[in-house]
Amino acid sequence: MVETPTPSLVRLRVVQKQVLFERRVLFCCTVLVGLGLLAWLVAISTDYWFYVEATGRHGIYVNETKRYFLGSNSGLWRICRNALGNSTATKAVIEVVNNTGGYVETQEILNISTATSTGMKLAKFRRCRMHEAFPSEQHIKNNPMLDKYILHYTRTEMMFSLISLMVMIMGFLFSIYTFRNPRYTFKRLAGAIHLISCLSIMVVIEVLMSSIEYERNNLKVVHPPGATHSYGFSYYLACVVFGINLVAGISFFWYSKKRKGNKAPNDELAMADEPTIMGR
């Protein structure tokens, strides 16, 4: 004779399946947050957030630099420019810039000189420099690639990229802790931290996009007229990390409901969601 399961046993099995599904979803979200943390490290440490490219074989002549701008790639911490310049002035050098700890590195990347329509022989070379966050007033006046507004953009990008990194580390650790202590408050805390990470990353992305538009309109040396810009893999990595944290935050909030009494699959989870009296 087959024993018919009681309604309470059926309900318990349903609850157990629901809890198992929720834990699997949150586990996947935690793994994704960990991978997103690594992806964010790659994104903020690489120089391929966006490209500025010139049209034409010899690029765009920039009067301030006396060179033909070919293109550039930029990150949150450094920018690299490709240009055509006087072949006698493209020796590889590394020089300290204004005692700020940054550097400028110029390296010849094409040994064969190219003759322009004016007869001048040019060589293609690549110049990289760190973004300056706190230059002197005199340096800002003398450098056509800087002004006080672009410095505000740069500082904001740097600051929020580091804030995002620290908050993501906290969110990842709290996500792991929710599997050791399944109390609903810790899940909501982890979800809130993921959403804060999401907002911090969004600030970095939005400020970067605004800085590109500002450079295009106001800093003709950085973004010469006629040049076009496009986003690189670092930018798209940041967008993916933004999506991961958004999904993780919503998931942890969605699956943070209380399970007390017969809504819990076992006594451990039931006790975890019981009210706790704080005090001595």
C-alpha positions in Angstrom: 0.0 0.0 0.0 1.4 3.3 -1.1 1.4 5.9 1.7 -0.1 9.3 0.6 2.0 12.3 1.6 0.4 14.6 4.1 -0.3 18.2 3.0 2.4 19.5 5.4 5.0 17.1 3.9 4.0 18.3 0.4 4.3 21.9 1.5 7.7 21.2 3.1 9.0 19.6 -0.2 7.8 22.6 -2.2 9.5 25.0 0.2 12.8 23.0 0.1 12.8 23.2 -3.7 12.2 26.9 -3.6 15.0 27.5 -1.1 17.4 25.3 -3.1 16.5 27.2 -6.3 17.1 30.6 -4.5 20.4 29.5 -3.1 21.6 28.4 -6.6 20.6 31.7 -8.1 22.4 33.6 -5.3 25.4 31.4 -5.7 25.5 32.1 -9.4 25.2 35.8 -8.7 28.1 35.6 -6.2 30.3 33.9 -8.7 29.4 36.5 -11.3 30.2 39.3 -8.9 33.6 37.7 -8.3 34.2 37.5 -12.0 32.9 41.1 -12.4 35.4 42.2 -9.7 38.3 40.8 -11.8 36.8 42.3 -15.0 36.6 45.7 -13.2 40.3 45.4 -12.2 41.1 44.8 -15.9 38.9 47.7 -17.1 40.3 50.4 -14.7 44.0 49.3 -15.3 43.9 49.3 -19.1 44.1 52.2 -21.5 41.3 51.3 -24.0 38.2 53.0 -22.7 37.9 55.0 -25.9 39.8 55.8 -29.1 40.1 59.1 -31.0 41.0 58.5 -34.7 42.0 60.9 -37.4 40.9 60.6 -41.0 43.3 60.7 -43.9 46.7 59.2 -44.5 48.8 61.8 -42.7 46.3 62.6 -40.0 45.3 66.0 -38.7 47.9 68.7 -38.2 47.9 70.2 -34.7 49.5 73.6 -34.5 50.2 73.5 -30.8 52.3 70.3 -31.0 53.6 70.8 -34.6 52.7 67.2 -35.3 50.1 65.3 -37.4 47.7 63.6 -35.1 46.9 60.0 -36.1 44.9 58.6 -33.2 44.9 58.0 -29.4 43.6 55.5 -26.9 42.8 56.5 -23.4 42.0 55.0 -20.0 41.2 56.3 -16.6 44.9 56.7 -15.7 46.8 57.1 -19.0 46.5 58.3 -22.6 48.6 57.2 -25.5 48.8 59.2 -28.8 50.1 58.2 -32.2 51.4 61.0 -34.4 53.7 61.9 -37.3 56.5 64.2 -36.3 59.9 65.4 -37.4 62.0 62.2 -37.7 65.0 63.8 -35.9 62.8 64.4 -32.8 61.4 61.0 -32.2 64.0 59.4 -30.0 62.7 57.3 -27.2 62.7 59.3 -24.0 61.2 59.1 -20.5 61.0 62.4 -18.6 59.5 63.5 -15.3 56.6 65.8 -15.7 56.4 68.7 -13.3 57.5 66.6 -10.3 54.0 65.0 -10.0 55.2 61.5 -10.3 53.8 61.1 -13.8 55.8 60.5 -16.9 55.8 61.0 -20.6 57.1 58.3 -22.8 57.8 58.8 -26.5 58.8 55.9 -28.6 59.4 55.7 -32.4 57.3 52.9 -33.8 58.0 53.3 -37.5 61.6 53.5 -38.7 60.8 54.3 -42.3 60.3 58.1 -42.8 57.3 59.3 -44.7 57.5 62.4 -46.9 54.5 64.8 -46.8 53.4 67.1 -49.6 55.6 69.8 -48.2 58.7 67.6 -48.5 59.2 67.2 -44.8 60.2 63.7 -43.7 58.1 62.4 -40.8 58.3 59.4 -38.7 55.4 57.7 -36.9 55.8 57.5 -33.1 53.7 56.8 -30.0 53.6 59.1 -26.9 52.1 58.0 -23.6 51.6 60.0 -20.5 49.7 59.6 -17.2 46.7 61.7 -16.6 47.5 64.6 -14.2 45.2 65.0 -11.3 46.9 67.8 -9.4 49.1 69.9 -11.6 50.2 73.4 -10.7 48.4 76.5 -12.0 51.3 77.4 -14.2 51.4 74.0 -15.7 47.7 74.1 -16.5 48.2 77.5 -18.3 51.1 76.2 -20.3 49.6 72.8 -21.3 47.0 73.1 -24.1 45.8 69.6 -23.2 44.6 70.6 -19.7 42.1 73.0 -18.1 40.4 73.0 -14.7 37.2 71.4 -16.0 38.9 68.3 -17.6 40.8 67.9 -14.3 37.5 67.7 -12.4 36.4 65.0 -14.8 39.7 63.1 -14.4 39.7 63.3 -10.6 36.1 62.1 -10.5 36.8 59.1 -12.8 39.8 58.1 -10.7 38.1 58.5 -7.4 34.9 56.6 -8.3 36.8 53.8 -10.0 38.6 53.1 -6.7 35.4 53.6 -4.7 33.7 51.1 -7.0 36.5 48.6 -6.5 36.4 48.8 -2.7 32.6 48.5 -2.6 32.6 45.6 -5.0 35.1 43.8 -2.7 32.7 44.4 0.3 29.7 43.2 -1.7 31.5 40.0 -2.8 32.5 39.2 0.8 29.0 39.9 2.2 27.5 37.7 -0.6 29.7 34.8 0.6 28.7 35.4 4.2 25.0 35.1 3.4 25.7 31.3 2.7 27.1 31.0 6.2 24.4 33.0 7.9 21.2 32.9 5.9 19.4 35.6 7.8 17.4 37.9 5.5 19.1 41.1 6.8 22.5 40.0 5.5 21.0 39.3 2.0 19.5 42.7 1.9 22.8 44.3 3.0 24.6 42.4 0.2 22.0 43.5 -2.3 22.3 47.1 -1.2 26.1 47.0 -1.5 25.8 45.6 -5.0 23.4 48.4 -6.0 25.9 51.0 -4.6 28.6 49.4 -6.7 26.3 49.6 -9.7 25.7 53.3 -9.1 29.5 54.0 -8.6 30.3 52.3 -11.9 27.5 54.2 -13.6 29.1 57.5 -12.4 32.5 56.5 -13.9 30.9 55.6 -17.2 28.7 58.8 -17.4 31.6 61.1 -16.3 33.8 59.5 -19.0 31.3 60.1 -21.7 30.8 63.7 -20.6 34.6 64.2 -20.6 34.8 63.0 -24.2 32.2 65.4 -25.2 33.9 68.2 -23.3 37.2 67.5 -25.0 35.6 67.4 -28.4 34.1 70.8 -27.9 36.9 72.6 -25.9 40.2 70.8 -26.1 41.2 70.7 -29.8 44.6 69.3 -29.1 43.2 66.2 -27.4 40.3 65.8 -29.8 41.3 67.6 -33.1 38.4 68.8 -35.3 37.5 66.2 -37.8 38.6 63.3 -35.6 36.1 60.6 -34.6 35.9 58.7 -31.3 34.8 55.2 -30.4 34.7 53.1 -27.3 37.1 50.3 -26.5 36.9 47.0 -24.7 37.6 48.5 -21.3 34.4 50.6 -21.6 32.4 47.6 -22.6 33.9 45.6 -19.7 32.7 48.3 -17.4 29.2 48.1 -18.9 29.2 44.3 -18.3 30.3 44.8 -14.7 27.5 47.4 -14.2 24.9 44.8 -15.5 26.3 42.1 -13.2 26.0 44.2 -10.1 22.6 45.4 -11.1 21.3 41.8 -11.5 23.0 40.7 -8.3 21.6 43.5 -6.3 18.0 42.9 -7.5 18.4 39.1 -6.9 19.6 39.4 -3.4 16.8 41.8 -2.5 14.2 39.6 -4.3 15.3 36.4 -2.4 15.6 38.1 1.0 12.1 37.5 2.2 11.6 36.0 5.7 11.0 32.3 6.2 9.6 31.7 9.6 7.6 28.8 11.0 6.2 26.4 8.3 7.6 28.7 5.6 11.1 27.5 6.4 12.5 24.1 5.1 14.2 23.4 8.5 14.6 24.7 12.0 18.0 26.4 11.2 16.5 28.7 8.6 13.4 29.3 10.7 15.5 30.4 13.7 17.8 32.6 11.5 14.8 34.8 10.5 13.3 35.1 14.0 13.5 38.5 15.6 16.7 39.1 17.5 16.8 41.2 20.7 19.9 43.3 20.8 21.3 44.1 24.2 22.9 42.6 27.3 
